[in-house]
């Protein structure tokens, strides 16, 4: 019968990236050097899956607003669009990663929409022009939204990774690729968006 120590070593050998993860704080900065709050940072770590087939998420409508106004999901996630308002909405997106046209409805449409390409989908409502939101789709399960200081927390293995970042204020509607070098001890790292 295997000992606890042997089982622990076998578990570490089977999942080396998780075994050697260190705490990392990534701060996302704009071109002016100021922190970017409510931005997306995703880290592509070798050996972690790029797609999912079972993840689910929700982009609701409440008080004539999308909720949340920024949703981050992994490629392959099925997103439902429940309408919690007493009025009907018509959700649409003309974004290249996913064209959406959910005609006037109340309640929840029967089928969720699978976001199968990475990128940014901008949503609107044909009935309520002030309604807008973004769904950011990333090829990694390792992602976060930045806080008021532009920071996101991760546990990452040391080494060189690719970070993908996006903020609503940038000119291009695509995620920017940035190099992320994680030292053996972890710590705080800054990333700068180009535009």
C-alpha positions as a Python dict, from the first residue, in 0.01 Angstrom:
ca = {
    (1, 'X'): (0, 0, 0),
    (2, 'X'): (151, 336, -102),
    (3, 'X'): (245, 579, 171),
    (4, 'X'): (109, 931, 188),
    (5, 'X'): (449, 1069, 96),
    (6, 'X'): (468, 849, -214),
    (7, 'X'): (117, 955, -320),
    (8, 'X'): (212, 1320, -279),
    (9, 'X'): (524, 1273, -493),
    (10, 'X'): (323, 1096, -761),
    (11, 'X'): (72, 1382, -762),
    (12, 'X'): (354, 1638, -797),
    (13, 'X'): (507, 1444, -1085),
    (14, 'X'): (172, 1424, -1264),
    (15, 'X'): (109, 1798, -1236),
    (16, 'X'): (445, 1979, -1229),
    (17, 'X'): (309, 2323, -1327),
    (18, 'X'): (77, 2334, -1027),
    (19, 'X'): (344, 2196, -794),
    (20, 'X'): (586, 2479, -857),
    (21, 'X'): (342, 2769, -889),
    (22, 'X'): (437, 3093, -716),
    (23, 'X'): (214, 3390, -628),
    (24, 'X'): (233, 3665, -889),
    (25, 'X'): (68, 4008, -895),
    (26, 'X'): (41, 4146, -1248),
    (27, 'X'): (-26, 4518, -1282),
    (28, 'X'): (-158, 4630, -1620),
    (29, 'X'): (-56, 4983, -1722),
    (30, 'X'): (-178, 5199, -2010),
    (31, 'X'): (43, 5383, -2259),
    (32, 'X'): (53, 5677, -2015),
    (33, 'X'): (187, 5451, -1737),
    (34, 'X'): (-137, 5468, -1537),
    (35, 'X'): (-300, 5151, -1393),
    (36, 'X'): (-587, 5007, -1596),
    (37, 'X'): (-882, 4901, -1381),
    (38, 'X'): (-1144, 4658, -1511),
    (39, 'X'): (-912, 4518, -1778),
    (40, 'X'): (-849, 4158, -1878),
    (41, 'X'): (-523, 3972, -1821),
    (42, 'X'): (-493, 3611, -1939),
    (43, 'X'): (-180, 3399, -1908),
    (44, 'X'): (-107, 3113, -2147),
    (45, 'X'): (90, 2850, -1955),
    (46, 'X'): (240, 2557, -2146),
    (47, 'X'): (60, 2233, -2071),
    (48, 'X'): (-269, 2394, -1970),
    (49, 'X'): (-569, 2338, -2199),
    (50, 'X'): (-665, 2611, -2445),
    (51, 'X'): (-1029, 2514, -2485),
    (52, 'X'): (-1313, 2387, -2277),
    (53, 'X'): (-1625, 2197, -2374),
    (54, 'X'): (-1812, 2210, -2045),
    (55, 'X'): (-1774, 2564, -1908),
    (56, 'X'): (-2084, 2780, -1878),
    (57, 'X'): (-2128, 3152, -1812),
    (58, 'X'): (-2404, 3409, -1805),
    (59, 'X'): (-2446, 3756, -1958),
    (60, 'X'): (-2774, 3880, -1813),
    (61, 'X'): (-2978, 4192, -1857),
    (62, 'X'): (-3101, 4369, -1545),
    (63, 'X'): (-3228, 4727, -1503),
    (64, 'X'): (-3173, 4779, -1876),
    (65, 'X'): (-2801, 4706, -1847),
    (66, 'X'): (-2589, 4404, -1928),
    (67, 'X'): (-2462, 4233, -1617),
    (68, 'X'): (-2171, 4196, -1600),
    (69, 'X'): (-2057, 4461, -1846),
    (70, 'X'): (-1729, 4273, -1890),
    (71, 'X'): (-1734, 3894, -1902),
    (72, 'X'): (-1416, 3688, -1949),
    (73, 'X'): (-1451, 3326, -2062),
    (74, 'X'): (-1230, 3047, -2193),
    (75, 'X'): (-1266, 2946, -2559),
    (76, 'X'): (-1550, 2695, -2593),
    (77, 'X'): (-1764, 2837, -2311),
    (78, 'X'): (-2143, 2832, -2355),
    (79, 'X'): (-2289, 3169, -2255),
    (80, 'X'): (-2658, 3213, -2174),
    (81, 'X'): (-2836, 3548, -2198),
    (82, 'X'): (-3115, 3562, -1939),
    (83, 'X'): (-3337, 3870, -1939),
    (84, 'X'): (-3433, 3963, -1581),
    (85, 'X'): (-3613, 4283, -1688),
    (86, 'X'): (-3986, 4323, -1742),
    (87, 'X'): (-3914, 4467, -2089),
    (88, 'X'): (-3787, 4266, -2384),
    (89, 'X'): (-3435, 4301, -2524),
    (90, 'X'): (-3276, 4233, -2864),
    (91, 'X'): (-2913, 4134, -2805),
    (92, 'X'): (-2670, 4160, -3096),
    (93, 'X'): (-2300, 4159, -3183),
    (94, 'X'): (-2132, 4214, -3519),
    (95, 'X'): (-1790, 4121, -3380),
    (96, 'X'): (-1573, 3894, -3599),
    (97, 'X'): (-1533, 3630, -3326),
    (98, 'X'): (-1910, 3580, -3288),
    (99, 'X'): (-2206, 3734, -3468),
    (100, 'X'): (-2511, 3730, -3239),
    (101, 'X'): (-2873, 3820, -3313),
    (102, 'X'): (-3115, 3724, -3035),
    (103, 'X'): (-3441, 3886, -3143),
    (104, 'X'): (-3682, 4049, -2894),
    (105, 'X'): (-3720, 3818, -2599),
    (106, 'X'): (-3795, 3791, -2231),
    (107, 'X'): (-3684, 3513, -1998),
    (108, 'X'): (-3392, 3301, -2115),
    (109, 'X'): (-3334, 3187, -2474),
    (110, 'X'): (-3343, 2808, -2501),
    (111, 'X'): (-2990, 2761, -2634),
    (112, 'X'): (-2674, 2923, -2495),
    (113, 'X'): (-2422, 3056, -2745),
    (114, 'X'): (-2081, 2886, -2759),
    (115, 'X'): (-1789, 3126, -2797),
    (116, 'X'): (-1546, 2913, -2997),
    (117, 'X'): (-1291, 3176, -3111),
    (118, 'X'): (-1064, 3394, -2897),
    (119, 'X'): (-1106, 3770, -2912),
    (120, 'X'): (-1347, 4043, -2805),
    (121, 'X'): (-1721, 4049, -2876),
    (122, 'X'): (-1896, 4383, -2826),
    (123, 'X'): (-2265, 4350, -2738),
    (124, 'X'): (-2553, 4591, -2777),
    (125, 'X'): (-2933, 4599, -2759),
    (126, 'X'): (-3135, 4717, -3061),
    (127, 'X'): (-3406, 4848, -2829),
    (128, 'X'): (-3193, 5024, -2565),
    (129, 'X'): (-2903, 5208, -2730),
    (130, 'X'): (-2724, 5283, -2401),
    (131, 'X'): (-2679, 4911, -2328),
    (132, 'X'): (-2334, 4778, -2411),
    (133, 'X'): (-2100, 4508, -2283),
    (134, 'X'): (-1799, 4300, -2384),
    (135, 'X'): (-1729, 3929, -2379),
    (136, 'X'): (-1356, 3859, -2391),
    (137, 'X'): (-1271, 3504, -2500),
    (138, 'X'): (-925, 3369, -2415),
    (139, 'X'): (-739, 3047, -2501),
    (140, 'X'): (-649, 2969, -2140),
    (141, 'X'): (-821, 2889, -1809),
    (142, 'X'): (-582, 3131, -1636),
    (143, 'X'): (-740, 3476, -1651),
    (144, 'X'): (-860, 3762, -1431),
    (145, 'X'): (-1006, 4112, -1435),
    (146, 'X'): (-789, 4384, -1287),
    (147, 'X'): (-894, 4566, -970),
    (148, 'X'): (-899, 4944, -907),
    (149, 'X'): (-516, 4945, -895),
    (150, 'X'): (-491, 4763, -1229),
    (151, 'X'): (-378, 4445, -1054),
    (152, 'X'): (-464, 4079, -1098),
    (153, 'X'): (-346, 3786, -882),
    (154, 'X'): (-223, 3454, -1020),
    (155, 'X'): (-40, 3138, -911),
    (156, 'X'): (200, 3063, -1198),
    (157, 'X'): (498, 2838, -1259),
    (158, 'X'): (826, 3028, -1292),
    (159, 'X'): (944, 3086, -1648),
    (160, 'X'): (844, 3267, -1964),
    (161, 'X'): (474, 3285, -2047),
    (162, 'X'): (253, 3475, -2289),
    (163, 'X'): (9, 3720, -2137),
    (164, 'X'): (-290, 3847, -2336),
    (165, 'X'): (-439, 4177, -2223),
    (166, 'X'): (-731, 4398, -2321),
    (167, 'X'): (-894, 4717, -2194),
    (168, 'X'): (-1207, 4887, -2324),
    (169, 'X'): (-1020, 5215, -2376),
    (170, 'X'): (-764, 5077, -2620),
    (171, 'X'): (-797, 5155, -2990),
    (172, 'X'): (-774, 4800, -3127),
    (173, 'X'): (-1058, 4558, -3044),
    (174, 'X'): (-812, 4270, -3003),
    (175, 'X'): (-609, 4128, -2717),
    (176, 'X'): (-245, 4233, -2707),
    (177, 'X'): (24, 3967, -2658),
    (178, 'X'): (287, 4051, -2397),
    (179, 'X'): (584, 3858, -2264),
    (180, 'X'): (555, 3765, -1896),
    (181, 'X'): (872, 3645, -1721),
    (182, 'X'): (786, 3493, -1382),
    (183, 'X'): (1084, 3473, -1143),
    (184, 'X'): (1133, 3169, -921),
    (185, 'X'): (1017, 3363, -615),
    (186, 'X'): (711, 3517, -783),
    (187, 'X'): (630, 3877, -691),
    (188, 'X'): (495, 4186, -862),
    (189, 'X'): (525, 4236, -1238),
    (190, 'X'): (410, 4524, -1459),
    (191, 'X'): (280, 4495, -1816),
    (192, 'X'): (226, 4792, -2047),
    (193, 'X'): (-44, 4803, -2315),
    (194, 'X'): (81, 4967, -2634),
    (195, 'X'): (-230, 5170, -2715),
}
